């Protein structure tokens, strides 16, 4: 393969196949991730923490959900290392297999009533493995599209892996809705919750079939031929681009905060605090996921014309407003108000989330792009998706639900400041980052 051919973008037909493969993988990985969150909110307090009572059991079940966020940055370092040294394709196959194994094992594992305290311990271990897998997934899936796409359409194609969380949330809500409608509450608590976990292995099989047919990205092949792969990507990231890592993480933190408040906390809040039916909350989760998908698509495509940073700024400004108004609407207490509030919370996420599929990779050179983009993304996940929901759960009993909205607004202001401090990125940024890296070697 010649130098020019190696670095050239994929043809339109191949690009569509690559884009669909990247989206398929992220949908599967995040579906597996989210069905855990839904199960933790609905039944894990009874299945794995029955002695603690409803409130404490639910809190601990949701804490096990948060454990994966701690693991995600380590997953980005681990799989980023191999993704930058050995290639994007093989690393992504590995993350998908790890997620598939962990999720199936959760669906098959005995409960506390059967094996005692070993059950929650095994659950936490499997949840850590899920976190490692998701930590390595996003950057690789995004680079499949970002490094193969035409420069002027990078935002358009990089939106495909960005659709993974929204489609996965809608799919997870639909799966649990079907089980809730087709079995009794007792049956769901006894064995029905296992169905989504076990059924996910079928999706994993589809994902592996698609990913094994892909070729390595052109940019990685080109750099491996011309400059070789980096020996220790994590060291290069924090030596050459430390500010990009932290600004990228800060810019993305509000996205995670809003999203995980929407997909985990509000599932419990709608049923336990507002008294809504579980089926109603799950059905409205599908609507919220579709709203999130729509704003993600629109914002990603617009970022090719208007610039990544401008759309992320708009998203963070909208999030400040959404944080203030969402919970007063939700607390009206009707199904319609809950659906509207959830759609606002998830809808603003997509405005900023759509462009970052192109923006974060554009901050790093090819040599350590997998690691750099992955660490930025997953550090934001720890802060926004792990820390903010835990703080929110502590705030509500003391200050009421409006405190969550004000916390979300404050996090949005932090993300806005980080976004404004970031360099602009555009169609030529990938090549520019490689040129800068070459000049400093």
N, C-alpha and C positions, 0 to 999 in steps of 0.2 A: 504493500500500500504506500502510495506516495505521500509526501508531507501535506500537499494540498488536499488530497482526498481524505486523509485522516481527519482533518479539521473541518471538513465541509459539513453543512447541515444535512439531515436526512431528507429524502424525497417526501412529498406530501402524503403519499399512501403509507410509507413506512412511518412517518411522523404520527399519523393517526393511530397506527397500531401501537407505537411506543407510548403515546399519550393514554390510550385505553389500558395498556398494561400497567402503567404507573398508577392510574386511578383504581384499577381493580385491586392492586396490592394494598393501597392505603385504605380502601373501603373495608377490606377483610381485616386488616390489622386493627383499625379503629373500631370496627364492629365488635371484634373480640374484646377490645379494651372497654367498650361502652356497655356491653351486656353484663360485664362484671359490676359496673357502677349502678346499673338498674337493679340487678339482683341484690347488691349490697343495700340499696335504699329500700327494697321491698321485703326481702325474706332472710338475708344473711344473719340478721340479729337473732332470729328464731332458730336457724339451722346450726350456726357455729358459735353463738354467744347466748344461749338460752338462759343461763343462770343470772345474767346481769340485768334482766328486765328490759322493757321495750326501749326506753330512752337511752340508757347506757349501752345497750346492745347495738342500737342503730348507730350511735356515735362511734363505737369501736369498729363496726362493720364499714362505715365510711372512712375511718382512719386507715383500714387495710387498703381501701381504694387509693388513698393518698400515698401509700408506700411506693407505689409504682412511679410516682413523680420524682421521688428521690433517686430511683434507679435509672430514670431516663437519661440524665446527663452522662452517667457512666456507660449507658448503652451507646450514646453518640460518640463517646471517646473510643470504646472498644470497636464498634463496627465502623466508625469513621477511620480508624487506623487501617483496617483491612480494606475498606472501600477506597482509600487514597493510595494504598500500596499495591493491592492486588486487583482492584476493579470494582465497579459499581454493581454489575450483574450478579456475580457470585455472592456478594455480601447481601444483596436483597433477597436472594433465594434462601439464605441462611436465616435472616430475620423472620421471614414468613414461616419457615419450618419451626423455629423456636416458639413463635406465637401460637401456631397451630397445636403443638404438643402441649403447651401450658394450658391453653383453653380447654382442650379435650380432657386433660387431667383434672381440671376443676370440675367439669361436668360429671366425672366418674368417681370422684373421691368420696370416702365415707364422711358422715357428719360427726359432730361432737357426741351425739347420743351413742354412736357406734364405737368410736376409738378414743373418745375423751379429748384431752388437751392437745393431742397430736394433730387433730383436725385443723384448728385455727393456725397452728404452726406451719403445717404443710400448705395451707391456703396462702399465708404470707409469702412463703418461698416461691410458690407458683406465680403470685402477683408480682414479685420482684422480677421473675423471668419475663413476664409480660411487659414490664416497664423497660427492661433491657432491649427487648425486641422492638418496641415502638420507638425507643430512643434512637435506634439505628435505622429505622424505616424511612422517616420523613425525608431526611436529607438525600438519601440515595434515590428515592422515588422522584423527588423534585429534580435531581441532577439528570435523571434519564431524559426528562423533557427539556430542561434548561440548556443542557450541553448539546442536545441534538437539534433543537429547533432553529428556524431562521431568526436572526437577531431581532428583526423588526416585529416578530410575532412571538417573542419569548413569553410575554405576559399571558397571551392567549393560550399557549400550550402548557405553560407552567400552572394554569388553573386546574388542570385535570387531577393531579395529586391533591390539590387543595380542596377538591370536592369530597375527598375521602371522609373527613369527619362529619360533614353535614349529611351525606348519603348514609353513612354508617349509623348515625344517631336515629335517622328516620327508620332505617331498617331494623335496628335494635328495638325501637319503640314498637314497630309493627309486629315483630316476633313475639314480644312479651304480651302485646295486645291480643294476638291470636290465642296464645296459651291461656290468657285470662278469660277469654270468651268461650273457650272450649272445655274448660275444666273448673272444678270447684276450687274455692280458696284453700281448702284442706289438701286437695290433690296437688295444687300448684306448690304449696309449701313442702309437701312430702317428696315430690319427684318432678313436678312440671317445670320448676326453675332450671332443671338440668338440660332440658330439650334444646334451648338456644346454644348452650355450650357444646353439646355433642354434635348438633347439626352444623356447627361452624366448620367442621372438618371437610364437609362437602365444598364449601367456599374456598378453603385452603387448597384443595385439590385443583380447583379451577385456576386459582392464582398461580400455583406452581407450573401448571401446564402452559400458561401464558408467558410467564417470566423465563422459563427455560428456553423459549424460542427467540428471546431477544439477543441482540448483539451488544457488545460493550459500547459505551458512548465514544463518539469520534474525538472529543476533546481529551479524554483520558488516554486513548490509544496514541494520539499525537504527542502528548506530553511525555508518555512513557518512552516513546521512541527517541524524542529529541533531548530530553533532560533527565529521564529516569524518574522513578518514584521516590518520594521523600522517605527517609528512614524512620522518623518519629514525627508524624503529623501534628500531634498535640503540642510538641515543643515549638514547632515552627509557627503554629497558630498564635500562641501567646508571646512569641518573640516578635513576629512580623505584624500581626493584626490584633493586638489585644483590645484596642478601643473599638474596633468593628464588632468584636464578639459581644462586648458589654452594651454598646449602643443598640446593636441588633436585638439583643435579649430584652433590653428595656423598652424598645419600640414595640415589641410583640407581647409584652406582659399583659396589657389590657385585653387583648384578644383571648388569651387563655382564661383570664379572670371571668369575663362575661360568659364565655362558652361553658366552662365547668360549673359556674353557678346555675346556668340554664339546664345543663344535661344531668347534673347529679343533685344539687341542693334543691332545686325547684321541684324535682320529682317527689322528694320527701315532703317538702313544704306544702305542695298542693294537696296531698292526701292527709298528712298528719295535722297540719295547722289550719288549712282551709276546709277540710272535710270533703273534698271532691272525690268522686269515685276513681279507683285506680285505672279503670278502662278509659275514663274521660281524660285523665292526665296523660296516659300513654298515647291516646289519639291526638291530643294537642301537641305532643312531642313530635309526631310525624309532621304536623303543620309547621312547627317551629324549624324543623330540619330543612324543610323545603324552602322556607323563607331565607334561611342561612345560605342554602345553595344558590338561590337566585341572586342575592347581593354579592356573593363570592364571584359568580360568573361575570356579572356586570362590571365589577370593580377591576378584576384581573384584565379583562379586555380593554377597558378604558385606560389602564396603566400604560399600554403600548403607545397611546396617543398623548396622554396628559402627564405621564411620569409616575414612577412608583411612589416617590415620597409624597407627592401631592395627594394621592388617594389615601395613603396611610394617615396623613395629617387629617384629612376629612373624616376618616373613620374614627380617629381618636377624639376629635371634637364632638362628633355625633355621640360617642360613648359617654362623654361627660354629661350631656343632656339626658341620654337614656338612663344613666345611673340614677339621676334625680327623679325621673318620672315613672320608672318602671314599677317599683314596688308599691307606690300609692295606687296604681292601676290594678296590680295583682291583688292587693288587699281588699278590693271591693268584694272579692270572694265568690264571684260567679264564674262559671266555666268560660264565658266569653271574655271576661276581664283577665282571667288567667291566661287564656290563649293569646290575647293581645299583648299582655305584658311579656310573656315568653317570646313572642315573635319580635318584640322590640329588642329584648336582650340578645337574641340570637341574630337578628337582622343586622344590627350594627357591627357584629363581629365580622361578617363577610366583607364589609367595606374595607377594613384594614387587612383582613386575612387574604383576600384574593391576590393582591400584588406581592405579598412577601414570598410567594413561591418563586418569583423571579428576583426580588430585591435581595434576599439574604445570600443566595449563591453569587450574585453580582458584587458582593463585598469581598470575595476571596479568590485567589488564584487557583488554578486547577490542581496544583500539587497538594494542597490541603483544604480544598473546597468542601469535601464531604464532612471532614471533621469540624471546620470552622462554622459552616452553616448549621450543622447538627447541634453543636454546643450552644450556639445562640438561641436556636429554637427551643431546645430542651431546658436551658436555664430559665427561659421565660415560662416554660411549663411548670417548673418547680415553684416559681414565685406566684404566677397567676392561677395555675390550676391546682397546686397543692396547698400553698399557704393561705391564699385569699378565702377559699371555702372553709378552711378550719377556723380562721378568724371570724368569718361570718357566722358560723354556728355558735360561737361564743358571744357575739354581739347581740344577737336577737333577743335572748331572754332578758337582757339588761336594758337595751336601748330600743328594741323594736326593729321591725324589718327595714324601716327607712335607713337605719345605720348601714345596712348592706349596700343600698344604693349610693350613699355618700362615700363609702369605702371604694366602690367601683368607680365613682367619679374621680376620686383622688388618684387611684391607680391610672386612670385614663390621662390625667394631667401629667403624671410621670412619663407615660409612654409618649405623649405629645412632645414633651421636652426632649426626650431621647431621639425621636424622629426628626425634629428640627435640627438637632446637632449632627445627624448622620450626613455623609456625603450623598449627593444625588447619584442615582444609578440609571443606566439606560441601555440601549441596544448594544453599544460598544464596550460595555463595562467588563465583560468576561475577558476580552482580548487585552484591555487596558490593565486589568489586574495581573495577567500573565506577563505583560511587558514590565510592569513595576517590579514584580517578583524577580524577573530575570536580571533587572538592573541592579538589584541589591544582593544577588548571589556572589 
